[in-house]
Amino acid sequence: MKITNVRTIIAGNPWKNWVFTKVETDEGVYGVGEGTANGAAKTVEACIRELSPLVVGMDPFQVEIILQKLMRDIYAEGGQFHGCAVAAIEFACWDIIGKSLGRPVYDLIGGRCHEKLRCYANGWYRGPRKPESFAQKAKDVVRRGYTALKFDPFGANWRMMTPAEEELSVEIVAAVREAVGWDVDILVEGHNRFSVSTAIKVGERLAEYRPAWFEEPVHHQNIGSMVEVARHLNIPIATGESYSNKHQFAELLKHDAVHIIQVEPLHVGGLWAARKIADMVDAFYGVIAPHSAQGPVCSTVCAHLNASCPNFFIHEIFDEFNAEWEKDIVKGGVDPVKGFIEPPTAPGLGIDLNWAEIEKHPYDPGYWLPLFQSGWERREPVRHSLK
């Protein structure tokens, strides 16, 4: 079997353009993939197209060699965008392999360790940054059956916060905790916002509400800062979604301070790299909670990864809170039921794309998440006027 072509298409999801691929072979078996990043969808698509000639003619079963060719051999470091482009091709290769063998992908990377996967809801708090809005929407999430939910209460803050902004942020966390009770896990997202001192100050105030984790309170690139915050607080720190290679995870893990690792299969160049990292995390008695805030193919890939890992903790779900038309562009994939998903049992990834439906939702340059602009919680298109 040989790869003959790599096709790309972008679906204009209002808060993040989704980049999809279809890898075709000379035997008629094809695989689907995804290369979504926050913003720069056209950039990732262009990278996929530039990389594609390197894999045409190759056997899709040779995943490791394909990855070396796409990552090592071009002798360039493109970080997350490069990783997303490679993953878009690599995901599709696993889909092809699974279809050819008649097995779901998780059976090819260790087997199924979990019958179902506990999920946490994300993307549910779209609306005004007010405690009462967060509380009302959190109650709805719990009514859907979720036992965990994540949110960013910090608005557009960066590095420091005024006393009023700090108070509002803590009030939002308190309101969510009161709304859902103590039997539901709340996960507080930091989005790399703060300095070490601010993160520790805020984290100490959050401890009263017993969050399951405080996610990326400081910038991921400074591992020493993340470790310092983790050592000062008595609540768990989670990080890893922004890392783009296994070496960054190795550097973090050697400090033995952060044990909830949010590897993003897209950013690290695919499922195989993410599976290796998950095993590295296990060696440090850590758990994985992969980042899964992109499109439906990535969510399905994460389900296969999580199903195969003994040290799986929790699965991130946006699917239930995305645009309704997501259900029209995909067949199969993950389907949350009362806060849990069952990994797909069909051969390959267990998901397919309806390209005709995707074309009804074209790319828009304003579809990305501006995390440092006021009102980003509304997840509305970004509009800039150039003068």
C-alpha angles and dihedrals in degrees: 000000000000134000109245105175145002117211127191135200134171125219114206102228104178097236098035132009109237117221114207134183139199117202113199129200138200090250094059095251113126135184133209127222143170135224103180120159130171099271125337093078092151090048092055091045090053090049091052090052092049092049096044097081088060092064101037106111093023127119108253089215090069095080097156094051091046090052093049090050093049099040110025104027099055087058096216134114114221099162117205096354092053090046092051092052093050092045091052088063097036095052089054091051090056089048090054093047093050093047091049092052096038092237134116113252095248088065088060096053102045107312132262113313097170131047092205136006125231111229138202121213122239132174090038098114098068107151141056121349096246129126093234092053093050091046094050093048092045090057089054090052091053091048087058088061102259118146094192136039136178131211143162110230095176103089114204095330119144130189096333137027133211115238090254093051092047091050093050091049093052091045090056091052091047091049093051092048091051091047097052101032128221098296093070122077115233117201117199117212120211102179093208090292110140147063116242093258094049092046092052093045092050094041092055089055092047093054090081089067094049101229115196086229145349105225124217097329090172131033114292094223093069101065092177090060092050090050092049092053091047092052093049099049130069092213122082120263120217126198145142106096093110098048115109103193141035093246091069090053091049091052091050096045096051088069090060092213105106117054105167105081122190103195113184110213090206096055096047094050103263151320097304093056091046091051091052091050091049089057090048088054090051090057087063093047089252131140132225127232101172120213107252106168099123129078134319097272092056090047089054092047089053089052090057091046093048094046090056098049123085089201095056112139111176140339123233116230127197095147095090091052100043128099113301092239091068086087089058096055098049137056116201120348124122125335116191114220116186093332098315137089131201115221113248115267098197119104116276119003091332095232135099134186130233102217094187090058092045090057088062088066107052130191117278122191090218094061104103138096113260098199094180098049121091113259097022088136089077089067093217125155115278114240122191127177116216115217 
